[in-house]
Amino acid sequence: MSVGLLALLDDVAGLIKVAAASIDDVAGQAAKAGVKAAGAVIDDAAVTPKYVHGFSAERELPIVGRIALGSIKNKMIFLLPAALILSTFLPWLITPLLMIGGAYLCYEGAEKVYELLFPHKAHAHEAALEPVAVDPTTLEDAKVAGAIKTDFILSAEIMTIALAAIEADSIWMRALILAVVAVGITVAVYGGVALIVKADDFGVWMAKNGRTGAGRGFGLGIVKAMPAFMQVLSVVGTAAMIWVGGGILAHGFYELGIAGPEHFIEHAAEWAAHAAPSVGGFASWAMTALIDGIGGLFIGALLIPVAAYAIAPAWRAIKSLWGKPTKTLS
């Protein structure tokens, strides 16, 4: 009996070791995949705070929470199964779908630039489009819907990059690793966003309750700096949408056999790295982002009239066939 018990315990110990190795493998590959997707993660974190700008302090964290919940749904309910299905059965479809998402990011970023440079024309353009959505009835709902829509595209890029970095034959192992990446990245991004949007409240608290003059001065400095910081972050977020979208399109063209844009960007990045060897890595990245941004802005600008005169009328015609009335924001 004791021999049988020892054998059972030995089997249990072996199973625990296998499970621990599997957990370690999942954690390691998830970390590797997360690092590969770091660029898109940073872009996601830079884009999001602009959707909270202008709301009262008590609504900031609830809005971030709603966007984070939408992001988790994007990744876990839609993107994770879609990534696994596409990678298994329709791998050729991933690139065109990503390019559509990249084009949308270019359009949304270019629209923000257009609004900054030509506000009256931009308002006329907005009026020519379909109102924000059927469901949102408040400005907060519209902002959250817009943020979740943008997050969907950035999350699709993150999940695709992560999927490409995973070295696992089993579809269940790939699914588990992607789930860990999805949850980890969402917590990191929206936890960081929550800290950013509440920094001014922390500064006010420090300015009022700091025990030393230096502490109170530090809090006051945060309060004074945050409006400018949020403005800069909004600009960075818009730029991120444009250069990420441009980068997705350039790489997509390469995958489809049109290698010219990608090769041009690579050569320009190498030239920048050689021209500034002391900061070669940053110079290479900056040149890549610059060219991606220029290309993305150009494509986004082309899509503005396409959206107004082709996509929006076609969408209105489709919805009229369904007989659903369109709600506008009050």
Salt bridges, closest charged atoms under 4 A:
GLU60 OE1 - LYS198 NZ 3.64
GLU111 OE2 - HIS125 NE2 3.32
GLU130 OE1 - ARG316 NH1 3.88
GLU130 OE2 - LYS319 NZ 3.43
GLU140 OE2 - ARG59 NH2 2.63
GLU140 OE2 - ARG66 NH1 2.90
ASP141 OD1 - ARG66 NH2 3.06
GLU167 OE2 - LYS32 NZ 2.88
ASP201 OD2 - LYS198 NZ 2.32
GLU255 OE2 - HIS251 NE2 3.26
GLU262 OE2 - HIS251 ND1 3.52
